[in-house]
Amino acid sequence: MTLALRGVTGADMYDLLGSLSVFGFLTAYALVAVALPFARRALGQHSHWVTGISVLTVLVMILIVVFDLRSATDVNHARIPWIYLSYIAAGLALYVVRRKKAVVSDQL
């Protein structure tokens, strides 16, 4: 809505918000790659190959983000990673606040 009020065209909104969502997908993929070796170990199916591939996957995700940061073509695209990080920080802060309230409620 903010973009529409600022006169951003539909195509530009699609481009900017699509670029923002890429960081979310990369984060989800990386978190799954990190969790996979732990999940397999819990099932008694530990494999050094799976762990190695998971580490490689996370490194590739990090490289994609780094190259994306370095290849921003304009000011708006250069801001997208920082907007994404602010969303992550806000979500983590909300989680911490709610978690503390839940712990205090359980102790009463």
C-alpha positions as a LaTeX table, in Angstrom:
\begin{tabular}{lrrr}
\hline
Residue & $x$ (\AA) & $y$ (\AA) & $z$ (\AA) \\
\hline
Met1 & 0.00 & 0.00 & 0.00 \\
Thr2 & 2.85 & 2.35 & 0.81 \\
Leu3 & 4.38 & 1.72 & $-2.59$ \\
Ala4 & 1.07 & 2.45 & $-4.33$ \\
Leu5 & 0.66 & 5.68 & $-2.39$ \\
Arg6 & 4.15 & 6.71 & $-3.49$ \\
Gly7 & 3.19 & 6.20 & $-7.15$ \\
Val8 & 5.20 & 3.05 & $-7.80$ \\
Thr9 & 3.91 & 1.16 & $-10.83$ \\
Gly10 & 2.59 & $-2.38$ & $-10.57$ \\
Ala11 & 5.53 & $-3.80$ & $-12.49$ \\
Asp12 & 8.02 & $-2.06$ & $-10.19$ \\
Met13 & 6.12 & $-3.29$ & $-7.11$ \\
Tyr14 & 6.24 & $-6.83$ & $-8.48$ \\
Asp15 & 9.99 & $-6.47$ & $-9.08$ \\
Leu16 & 10.81 & $-5.00$ & $-5.66$ \\
Leu17 & 8.61 & $-7.31$ & $-3.62$ \\
Gly18 & 9.73 & $-10.33$ & $-5.62$ \\
Ser19 & 13.33 & $-9.39$ & $-4.92$ \\
Leu20 & 12.50 & $-9.05$ & $-1.22$ \\
Ser21 & 10.83 & $-12.46$ & $-1.13$ \\
Val22 & 13.95 & $-14.10$ & $-2.60$ \\
Phe23 & 15.75 & $-13.41$ & 0.68 \\
Gly24 & 12.94 & $-15.17$ & 2.55 \\
Phe25 & 13.21 & $-18.23$ & 0.30 \\
Leu26 & 16.99 & $-18.33$ & 0.68 \\
Thr27 & 16.63 & $-18.11$ & 4.46 \\
Ala28 & 14.10 & $-20.95$ & 4.50 \\
Tyr29 & 16.27 & $-23.15$ & 2.28 \\
Ala30 & 19.36 & $-22.48$ & 4.40 \\
Leu31 & 17.48 & $-23.26$ & 7.64 \\
Val32 & 16.25 & $-26.56$ & 6.18 \\
Ala33 & 19.80 & $-27.41$ & 5.11 \\
Val34 & 21.05 & $-26.66$ & 8.63 \\
Ala35 & 18.29 & $-28.74$ & 10.25 \\
Leu36 & 18.61 & $-31.79$ & 7.98 \\
Pro37 & 21.72 & $-33.37$ & 9.59 \\
Phe38 & 20.21 & $-32.93$ & 13.05 \\
Ala39 & 16.91 & $-34.48$ & 11.98 \\
Arg40 & 18.66 & $-37.45$ & 10.37 \\
Arg41 & 20.80 & $-37.95$ & 13.47 \\
Ala42 & 17.67 & $-37.97$ & 15.65 \\
Leu43 & 16.26 & $-40.71$ & 13.39 \\
Gly44 & 19.49 & $-42.70$ & 13.65 \\
Gln45 & 20.36 & $-42.09$ & 9.99 \\
His46 & 23.42 & $-39.87$ & 10.38 \\
Ser47 & 25.50 & $-39.47$ & 7.23 \\
His48 & 28.65 & $-37.46$ & 6.64 \\
Trp49 & 27.57 & $-37.01$ & 3.02 \\
Val50 & 24.31 & $-35.36$ & 4.04 \\
Thr51 & 26.17 & $-33.12$ & 6.48 \\
Gly52 & 28.67 & $-32.14$ & 3.79 \\
Ile53 & 25.95 & $-31.38$ & 1.27 \\
Ser54 & 24.09 & $-29.36$ & 3.89 \\
Val55 & 27.20 & $-27.29$ & 4.63 \\
Leu56 & 27.78 & $-26.77$ & 0.90 \\
Thr57 & 24.15 & $-25.70$ & 0.46 \\
Val58 & 24.40 & $-23.11$ & 3.22 \\
Leu59 & 27.64 & $-21.75$ & 1.73 \\
Val60 & 25.98 & $-21.44$ & $-1.68$ \\
Met61 & 23.04 & $-19.56$ & $-0.11$ \\
Ile62 & 25.47 & $-17.17$ & 1.57 \\
Leu63 & 27.32 & $-16.62$ & $-1.71$ \\
Ile64 & 24.04 & $-15.89$ & $-3.51$ \\
Val65 & 23.20 & $-13.24$ & $-0.92$ \\
Val66 & 26.69 & $-11.71$ & $-1.10$ \\
Phe67 & 26.63 & $-11.56$ & $-4.90$ \\
Asp68 & 23.12 & $-10.12$ & $-4.81$ \\
Leu69 & 24.26 & $-7.41$ & $-2.40$ \\
Arg70 & 27.16 & $-6.52$ & $-4.67$ \\
Ser71 & 25.09 & $-6.44$ & $-7.86$ \\
Ala72 & 22.35 & $-4.02$ & $-6.79$ \\
Thr73 & 21.57 & $-1.93$ & $-9.84$ \\
Asp74 & 19.87 & 0.99 & $-8.13$ \\
Val75 & 19.20 & 2.52 & $-4.73$ \\
Asn76 & 15.87 & 0.73 & $-4.24$ \\
His77 & 17.35 & $-2.70$ & $-4.88$ \\
Ala78 & 20.31 & $-1.90$ & $-2.63$ \\
Arg79 & 17.89 & $-1.26$ & 0.25 \\
Ile80 & 16.05 & $-4.57$ & $-0.06$ \\
Pro81 & 18.50 & $-6.67$ & 2.04 \\
Trp82 & 18.35 & $-4.09$ & 4.83 \\
Ile83 & 14.55 & $-4.08$ & 4.72 \\
Tyr84 & 14.61 & $-7.88$ & 4.94 \\
Leu85 & 17.02 & $-7.80$ & 7.88 \\
Ser86 & 14.76 & $-5.30$ & 9.66 \\
Tyr87 & 11.80 & $-7.69$ & 9.18 \\
Ile88 & 13.87 & $-10.53$ & 10.64 \\
Ala89 & 15.00 & $-8.36$ & 13.58 \\
Ala90 & 11.42 & $-7.25$ & 14.28 \\
Gly91 & 10.20 & $-10.84$ & 14.16 \\
Leu92 & 12.94 & $-12.04$ & 16.51 \\
Ala93 & 12.26 & $-9.16$ & 18.91 \\
Leu94 & 8.55 & $-10.00$ & 18.94 \\
Tyr95 & 9.37 & $-13.65$ & 19.59 \\
Val96 & 11.67 & $-12.78$ & 22.51 \\
Val97 & 9.08 & $-10.48$ & 24.09 \\
Arg98 & 6.29 & $-13.05$ & 23.75 \\
Arg99 & 8.53 & $-15.85$ & 24.99 \\
Lys100 & 9.47 & $-13.87$ & 28.11 \\
Lys101 & 5.79 & $-13.13$ & 28.80 \\
Ala102 & 4.94 & $-16.83$ & 28.40 \\
Val103 & 7.72 & $-17.87$ & 30.79 \\
Val104 & 6.61 & $-15.32$ & 33.39 \\
Ser105 & 2.98 & $-16.45$ & 33.04 \\
Asp106 & 3.98 & $-20.09$ & 33.52 \\
Gln107 & 5.88 & $-19.26$ & 36.71 \\
Leu108 & 2.86 & $-17.56$ & 38.29 \\
\hline
\end{tabular}
